[in-house]
């Protein structure tokens, strides 16, 4: 037992436990986030006797007489200062790391009101952020210091919330002060805790399951196996190929497969019960690599499949082979990119319970509440399911597939009680789909002027134990491997293979990060062969409005690749003049699903009893700021003001399905649906109606982003309704070889909120700095990932170079007020730009990621 102070109040912990658990579970101080429980991420940072400390590290018995402060313990003045500073700077995205960052800010500024940039970086060094790239968080610290020193918060007047203006996000207050709720922040009366017993082997057949001893353990409320599932056992994002629970006689596909579920009154009992479950297996040979999967005598990952091929794509236009044969210069090479982990700050969590309507209600953090409802309804065999998005602590594609939502729902169905299921960080690293590793063999031919004549490639990927989005990722990797250039001859063949590794699926860039690395590296090599600069070869080949992409699509007036090249030229030339190693990469990325797949945005605008307009859409906000985008869209397209509008989080009973938050689609697709709903609302406003006269009326908007299927028999198919374009350059310090700066220019159509666009760019750049230089997700010979969160290689604040984000605002798209999504493309050109910079530094061309022989290489 230990007595100490928390936020000025005397408290006592009756049992010895981690401070994190005491603060959250007993005091309900949920600003203290549980990101890893391993002392790595910093999301649980508090202040103890004036110094920052990760709350998951100390035991309560060691804290007698100490004084602890959490965000809830800030003074009213401090709350105002940090909320203003973090909002004004644009430092908040998913928000999960922010309370911990605020504690670091307070601890620093309490001692030093005029910190240097290096001191700020050092103060934040133990706290990860996966969204912002730290740039705007450091800006927020500087601003907070100025305000605290001056003693007053600036009066900014009434901000202009129309599209194109820099406004603070609508969710700043709840994320800075920790009052907003992620699923793990819900503590319901009588709530049980649930967890899954995972497979012991990567590939095996389950022969028997004995749960008798686990059921006898005091505190256990339920032990569930496949036999208890009332509906369909198999789930899956696109293809239903993943067992919820492996049945007796069923085949285990990877170490994350669940065999049984336990619900109990506390976490400790759950873990004890899992150890009491006896499972007999017939262990089978596993498939660990692409080479093993492709072998003629390979074991089949799925018994029912003829081979281990998950997907195959062949995309061809013109005659690439002939064009390359007739080219002046030809370069071929083999490239490889690794598995990588999303490393979002919030581990997956869901809370389920029965609501007053008798429905299974799920609080979830995912990328589509409607998709979650659909799969959970199939599992439970009933449509009486509701899903509500809580705050989502980052996704980046990794929360498109279900991980815990269906497990919580099933345990609630069986026990009739509220159940929370949360993955440990180790489970999260194992279970959710990763970025696909790729092998790529690519050939490029150019004429004597450096004009691309043709590109031919063969690529293969490891999609792991389930289909997930392996097929669409492969397709996007193939379609975008041509690059954002104007040439006609392109041929690529791609194959995605099943293995018994953890599944691979959506990850920011969606396959294009991989093939872009190869294409852009070849283009840099080609520039040297032709005798022009890498910038010049891109400028000559850059797609321009009205020209035709290699996929046959005629691009529209919003196309701004040339403008991004021009935006970085001064910095590029300055680096070259100064003799600094500088590398460059370009990219394009679709906005919207495209390739003929139905892609519909939907929005309801409802005037409710508070005489405010409420925005409802089934589109998940996962940190990208969709709610702010939609509020700005309404202000721009109606006569309402910001204070008249309320953004509601996605749910499945009022909010219409607006598709998955992926493919940089929501700003464009849901944004256009919102604009159309605004047109209907303005018919009533123009007729003289006030909000009080419009109570209960629903204004519905829908937009179908219509495109042509892949391989459509038309001269110029519309593959996607819009593309974003980007150019990034990387400058190295010529002495140390470390990153000095990255300049990232991105064409976003009409920038809805330039402040948020910059934040997306900065975060995407830092994410792919890790991808390029040191992030790894190694898997051992038993198909087991071997890294912990803290050893993934993520960049920290004190390691980030200067990042110059340039938003190229070029309207031209005829929907969504000209806005094009930016989330994914920010991570695509970074790796080839960095790789080229290192070639300019030491003359060594690198073809695999992460790059070797750099100051950032991880040894051992």
Secondary structure in CASP SS format (residue, H / E / C, confidence):
PFRMAT SS
TARGET T0000
AUTHOR 0000-0000-0000
METHOD secondary structure of the structure
MODEL  1
X C 1.00
X E 1.00
X E 1.00
X E 1.00
X E 1.00
X E 1.00
X C 1.00
X C 1.00
X E 1.00
X E 1.00
X E 1.00
X E 1.00
X E 1.00
X C 1.00
X C 1.00
X C 1.00
X C 1.00
X E 1.00
X H 1.00
X H 1.00
X H 1.00
X H 1.00
X H 1.00
X H 1.00
X H 1.00
X H 1.00
X C 1.00
X C 1.00
X C 1.00
X C 1.00
X C 1.00
X C 1.00
X C 1.00
X C 1.00
X C 1.00
X C 1.00
X C 1.00
X C 1.00
X C 1.00
X C 1.00
X C 1.00
X C 1.00
X C 1.00
X C 1.00
X E 1.00
X E 1.00
X E 1.00
X E 1.00
X C 1.00
X C 1.00
X E 1.00
X E 1.00
X E 1.00
X E 1.00
X C 1.00
X C 1.00
X C 1.00
X C 1.00
X E 1.00
X H 1.00
X H 1.00
X H 1.00
X C 1.00
X C 1.00
X C 1.00
X C 1.00
X E 1.00
X E 1.00
X E 1.00
X C 1.00
X H 1.00
X H 1.00
X H 1.00
X C 1.00
X C 1.00
X H 1.00
X H 1.00
X H 1.00
X H 1.00
X H 1.00
X H 1.00
X H 1.00
X H 1.00
X H 1.00
X H 1.00
X H 1.00
X H 1.00
X H 1.00
X H 1.00
X C 1.00
X C 1.00
X C 1.00
X C 1.00
X C 1.00
X C 1.00
X C 1.00
X C 1.00
X H 1.00
X H 1.00
X H 1.00
X H 1.00
X H 1.00
X H 1.00
X H 1.00
X H 1.00
X H 1.00
X H 1.00
X H 1.00
X H 1.00
X H 1.00
X H 1.00
X C 1.00
X C 1.00
X C 1.00
X C 1.00
X C 1.00
X H 1.00
X H 1.00
X H 1.00
X H 1.00
X H 1.00
X H 1.00
X H 1.00
X C 1.00
X C 1.00
X C 1.00
X C 1.00
X C 1.00
X C 1.00
X C 1.00
X C 1.00
X C 1.00
X C 1.00
X C 1.00
X H 1.00
X H 1.00
X H 1.00
X H 1.00
X H 1.00
X H 1.00
X H 1.00
X H 1.00
X H 1.00
X H 1.00
X H 1.00
X H 1.00
X H 1.00
X H 1.00
X H 1.00
X H 1.00
X C 1.00
X C 1.00
X C 1.00
X C 1.00
X C 1.00
X C 1.00
X C 1.00
X C 1.00
X C 1.00
X C 1.00
X C 1.00
X C 1.00
X C 1.00
X C 1.00
X C 1.00
X C 1.00
X C 1.00
X C 1.00
X C 1.00
X C 1.00
X C 1.00
X H 1.00
X H 1.00
X H 1.00
X H 1.00
X H 1.00
X C 1.00
X C 1.00
X C 1.00
X C 1.00
X C 1.00
X E 1.00
X H 1.00
X H 1.00
X H 1.00
X C 1.00
X C 1.00
X C 1.00
X C 1.00
X C 1.00
X C 1.00
X E 1.00
X E 1.00
X E 1.00
X E 1.00
X E 1.00
X E 1.00
X E 1.00
X C 1.00
X C 1.00
X C 1.00
X C 1.00
X C 1.00
X E 1.00
X E 1.00
X E 1.00
X E 1.00
X E 1.00
X E 1.00
X E 1.00
X C 1.00
X H 1.00
X H 1.00
X H 1.00
X H 1.00
X H 1.00
X C 1.00
X C 1.00
X C 1.00
X E 1.00
X E 1.00
X E 1.00
X E 1.00
X E 1.00
X C 1.00
X H 1.00
X H 1.00
X H 1.00
X C 1.00
X C 1.00
X C 1.00
X C 1.00
X C 1.00
X E 1.00
X E 1.00
X C 1.00
X C 1.00
X C 1.00
X C 1.00
X C 1.00
X C 1.00
X E 1.00
X E 1.00
X C 1.00
X C 1.00
X C 1.00
X C 1.00
X C 1.00
X C 1.00
X C 1.00
X E 1.00
X E 1.00
X C 1.00
X C 1.00
X C 1.00
X C 1.00
X C 1.00
X E 1.00
X E 1.00
X E 1.00
X E 1.00
X E 1.00
X E 1.00
X E 1.00
X C 1.00
X C 1.00
X H 1.00
X H 1.00
X H 1.00
X H 1.00
X H 1.00
X H 1.00
X H 1.00
X H 1.00
X H 1.00
X H 1.00
X C 1.00
X E 1.00
X E 1.00
X E 1.00
X E 1.00
X E 1.00
X E 1.00
X C 1.00
X C 1.00
X C 1.00
X C 1.00
X C 1.00
X C 1.00
X H 1.00
X H 1.00
X H 1.00
X H 1.00
X H 1.00
X C 1.00
X C 1.00
X C 1.00
X C 1.00
X C 1.00
X C 1.00
X C 1.00
X C 1.00
X C 1.00
X C 1.00
X C 1.00
X C 1.00
X C 1.00
X C 1.00
X E 1.00
X E 1.00
X E 1.00
X E 1.00
X E 1.00
X E 1.00
X E 1.00
X E 1.00
X E 1.00
X C 1.00
X C 1.00
X H 1.00
X H 1.00
X H 1.00
X H 1.00
X H 1.00
X H 1.00
X C 1.00
X C 1.00
X C 1.00
X E 1.00
X E 1.00
X E 1.00
X E 1.00
X E 1.00
X E 1.00
X E 1.00
X E 1.00
X E 1.00
X C 1.00
X C 1.00
X E 1.00
X C 1.00
X C 1.00
X C 1.00
X C 1.00
X C 1.00
X C 1.00
X C 1.00
X C 1.00
X E 1.00
X E 1.00
X E 1.00
X E 1.00
X E 1.00
X E 1.00
X C 1.00
X C 1.00
X C 1.00
X C 1.00
X C 1.00
X E 1.00
X E 1.00
X E 1.00
X E 1.00
X E 1.00
X C 1.00
X C 1.00
X C 1.00
X C 1.00
X H 1.00
X H 1.00
X H 1.00
X H 1.00
X H 1.00
X H 1.00
X H 1.00
X H 1.00
X H 1.00
X H 1.00
X H 1.00
X H 1.00
X C 1.00
X C 1.00
X C 1.00
X C 1.00
X E 1.00
X E 1.00
X E 1.00
X E 1.00
X E 1.00
X C 1.00
X E 1.00
X C 1.00
X C 1.00
X C 1.00
X C 1.00
X C 1.00
X C 1.00
X C 1.00
X C 1.00
X C 1.00
X C 1.00
X C 1.00
X C 1.00
X C 1.00
X H 1.00
X H 1.00
X H 1.00
X H 1.00
X H 1.00
X H 1.00
X H 1.00
X H 1.00
X H 1.00
X H 1.00
X H 1.00
X C 1.00
X C 1.00
X C 1.00
X E 1.00
X E 1.00
X E 1.00
X E 1.00
X C 1.00
X C 1.00
X H 1.00
X H 1.00
X H 1.00
X H 1.00
X H 1.00
X H 1.00
X H 1.00
X C 1.00
X C 1.00
X E 1.00
X E 1.00
X C 1.00
X E 1.00
X E 1.00
X E 1.00
X E 1.00
X E 1.00
X E 1.00
X E 1.00
X E 1.00
X E 1.00
X E 1.00
X C 1.00
X C 1.00
X C 1.00
X C 1.00
X C 1.00
X E 1.00
X E 1.00
X E 1.00
X E 1.00
X E 1.00
X E 1.00
X E 1.00
X E 1.00
X E 1.00
X E 1.00
X E 1.00
X E 1.00
X E 1.00
X C 1.00
X C 1.00
X C 1.00
X C 1.00
X C 1.00
X H 1.00
X H 1.00
X H 1.00
X H 1.00
X H 1.00
X H 1.00
X H 1.00
X H 1.00
X H 1.00
X H 1.00
X H 1.00
X C 1.00
X C 1.00
X C 1.00
X C 1.00
X E 1.00
X C 1.00
X C 1.00
X C 1.00
X E 1.00
X E 1.00
X E 1.00
X E 1.00
X E 1.00
X E 1.00
X E 1.00
X E 1.00
X E 1.00
X E 1.00
X C 1.00
X C 1.00
X C 1.00
X C 1.00
X C 1.00
X E 1.00
X C 1.00
X C 1.00
X C 1.00
X C 1.00
X C 1.00
X C 1.00
X C 1.00
X H 1.00
X H 1.00
X H 1.00
X H 1.00
X H 1.00
X H 1.00
X H 1.00
X H 1.00
X H 1.00
X H 1.00
X H 1.00
X H 1.00
X H 1.00
X H 1.00
X H 1.00
X H 1.00
X H 1.00
X H 1.00
X H 1.00
X C 1.00
X C 1.00
X C 1.00
X H 1.00
X H 1.00
X H 1.00
X H 1.00
X H 1.00
X H 1.00
X H 1.00
X H 1.00
X E 1.00
X C 1.00
X C 1.00
X C 1.00
X C 1.00
X C 1.00
X E 1.00
X C 1.00
X C 1.00
X C 1.00
X C 1.00
X C 1.00
X E 1.00
X C 1.00
X C 1.00
X C 1.00
X C 1.00
X C 1.00
X C 1.00
X H 1.00
X H 1.00
X H 1.00
X H 1.00
X H 1.00
X H 1.00
X H 1.00
X H 1.00
X H 1.00
X H 1.00
X H 1.00
X H 1.00
X H 1.00
X H 1.00
X H 1.00
X H 1.00
X H 1.00
X C 1.00
X C 1.00
X C 1.00
X C 1.00
X E 1.00
X E 1.00
X E 1.00
X E 1.00
X E 1.00
X E 1.00
X E 1.00
X E 1.00
X E 1.00
X E 1.00
X C 1.00
X C 1.00
X C 1.00
X C 1.00
X C 1.00
X C 1.00
X C 1.00
X C 1.00
X E 1.00
X E 1.00
X E 1.00
X E 1.00
X E 1.00
X E 1.00
X E 1.00
X E 1.00
X C 1.00
X C 1.00
X C 1.00
X C 1.00
X C 1.00
X E 1.00
X E 1.00
X E 1.00
X E 1.00
X C 1.00
X C 1.00
X C 1.00
X C 1.00
X C 1.00
X C 1.00
X C 1.00
X C 1.00
X C 1.00
X H 1.00
X H 1.00
X H 1.00
X H 1.00
X H 1.00
X H 1.00
X H 1.00
X H 1.00
X H 1.00
X H 1.00
X H 1.00
X H 1.00
X C 1.00
X C 1.00
X C 1.00
X C 1.00
X H 1.00
X H 1.00
X H 1.00
X E 1.00
X E 1.00
X E 1.00
X C 1.00
X C 1.00
X C 1.00
X E 1.00
X C 1.00
X C 1.00
X C 1.00
X C 1.00
X C 1.00
X C 1.00
X C 1.00
X C 1.00
X C 1.00
X C 1.00
X C 1.00
X C 1.00
X C 1.00
X C 1.00
X H 1.00
X H 1.00
X H 1.00
X H 1.00
X H 1.00
X H 1.00
X H 1.00
X H 1.00
X H 1.00
X H 1.00
X H 1.00
X H 1.00
X H 1.00
X H 1.00
X H 1.00
X H 1.00
X H 1.00
X H 1.00
X H 1.00
X H 1.00
X H 1.00
X C 1.00
X C 1.00
X C 1.00
X C 1.00
X H 1.00
X H 1.00
X H 1.00
X H 1.00
X C 1.00
X C 1.00
X C 1.00
X E 1.00
X E 1.00
X E 1.00
X E 1.00
X E 1.00
X E 1.00
X E 1.00
X C 1.00
X C 1.00
X C 1.00
X C 1.00
X C 1.00
X C 1.00
X C 1.00
X C 1.00
X C 1.00
X C 1.00
X C 1.00
X C 1.00
X C 1.00
X C 1.00
X C 1.00
X C 1.00
X C 1.00
X E 1.00
X E 1.00
X E 1.00
X E 1.00
X E 1.00
X E 1.00
X E 1.00
X E 1.00
X E 1.00
X E 1.00
X E 1.00
X C 1.00
X C 1.00
X C 1.00
X C 1.00
X C 1.00
X C 1.00
X E 1.00
X E 1.00
X E 1.00
X E 1.00
X E 1.00
X E 1.00
X E 1.00
X E 1.00
X E 1.00
X C 1.00
X E 1.00
X C 1.00
X C 1.00
X C 1.00
X C 1.00
X H 1.00
X H 1.00
X H 1.00
X H 1.00
X H 1.00
X H 1.00
X H 1.00
X H 1.00
X H 1.00
X H 1.00
X H 1.00
X H 1.00
X H 1.00
X H 1.00
X H 1.00
X H 1.00
X H 1.00
X H 1.00
X H 1.00
X H 1.00
X C 1.00
X C 1.00
X C 1.00
X C 1.00
X C 1.00
X E 1.00
X C 1.00
X C 1.00
X C 1.00
X C 1.00
X C 1.00
X E 1.00
X C 1.00
X C 1.00
X C 1.00
X H 1.00
X H 1.00
X H 1.00
X C 1.00
X C 1.00
X C 1.00
X C 1.00
X C 1.00
X H 1.00
X H 1.00
X H 1.00
X C 1.00
X C 1.00
X E 1.00
X E 1.00
X E 1.00
X E 1.00
X E 1.00
X E 1.00
X E 1.00
X C 1.00
X C 1.00
X C 1.00
X C 1.00
X C 1.00
X C 1.00
X C 1.00
X H 1.00
X H 1.00
X H 1.00
X E 1.00
X C 1.00
X C 1.00
X C 1.00
X C 1.00
X C 1.00
X H 1.00
X H 1.00
X H 1.00
X C 1.00
X C 1.00
X H 1.00
X H 1.00
X H 1.00
X H 1.00
X H 1.00
X H 1.00
X H 1.00
X H 1.00
X H 1.00
X H 1.00
X H 1.00
X H 1.00
X H 1.00
X C 1.00
X C 1.00
X C 1.00
X C 1.00
X C 1.00
X E 1.00
X C 1.00
X C 1.00
X C 1.00
X C 1.00
X C 1.00
X C 1.00
X C 1.00
X C 1.00
X C 1.00
X C 1.00
X C 1.00
X C 1.00
END
